[in-house]
Structures are given as C-alpha cells and as structure tokens.
C-alpha cells in the first residue's frame, strides 16, 4: 500500500467515525441537529478539503533524480 493510499484510507476511516459519532449524538439529543450544523458550517468543509490537498501537495516527496550511470564502455 502506497503512502498516498494509506493516507486516503485513514482519512476515510476518520470521516466515517466522525459521521457515526454525529448521528449517535443526534439520536440522544433532540435539540442537536446535524443538518443545522451542516447548513451553517459547510464552507468549513471546503476549507478543510483545500488545506488537506495543499498539505498533501507540499508534503509528498518528489521523485528522486535517477542515479548517474557510469559511461558505457564498448
């Protein structure tokens, strides 16, 4: 598993856990509304996705240069 795929699996797992916790809280507290939170804070989701993409762009190691080959003798 590549580092990128592993990071994606971790992110997906954390998102699923967060969604589950939110719905669990909603089922215990009638005054808590997921939809009210979503309508109010949806721009925050876009900001988090953008920051995550920027972090992955700058944190991803570049492709190392190819090692120099000794001159080929014939």
N, C-alpha and C positions, 0 to 999 in steps of 0.2 A: 504494500500500500504506500503510495507516494505521500509526501508531507502535505500536499495540496488536498488530496482525497481524505486524508486523516483529519485535517482541519475542518473540511466540509462535514464530515461525519460527526465531529464533536459539536460543531455549530448546530447542525440539525437536531442532535440529541438534546442540547440545551434549550433550543426553541420548543421542542415538544414537551419537555419537562415544564418550562415556564407556562405554556398554554394549559397544560393539565392542572398546574397549581392555580392559575387564574380561574378556571372553571370550577375547581373544587372550592375555592373561596366564595365564588358566586353562589354555589349551591348552599352554603352555610349562612351567608349574609344576604338577605334580600335587598338591602339598601345598596349593595355593591353591584355595579353594572359594568360588564366588560365592554359593551357597546358604547356606553357613555365615555369610558376611558379612551376607546379607540377613536371615536369622533373627535375628541379633544386633542389627543396626542399623536395622531397619525403622522404629522410631519417629523416627529422624533424618530419614527421607524425609518424614514428615508435618510435621515442624518446618520443613524447608526449603520445602515447598509453602506452608505457612501464612505464613512470612516473606515469600516471594515475592508472595503475594496482598496482604499488608499493604503491601509496598513499592509495588506497582502501584496500590493504592488511594490512598496518600498522594502518590505521585509523579505521578499522572495529572493533567494540568492541568484545572482546572474549566472549565466553559463560560463564556466571557466574556459580560458583560452586553451586551444589544443597544445599539447607539449611539442616542443620543437623536435623535429626529426633530424638525425644526423644526415649529412649529404649522402645520397645513394651512389655507391661505387660500382662501376660496371667492369 
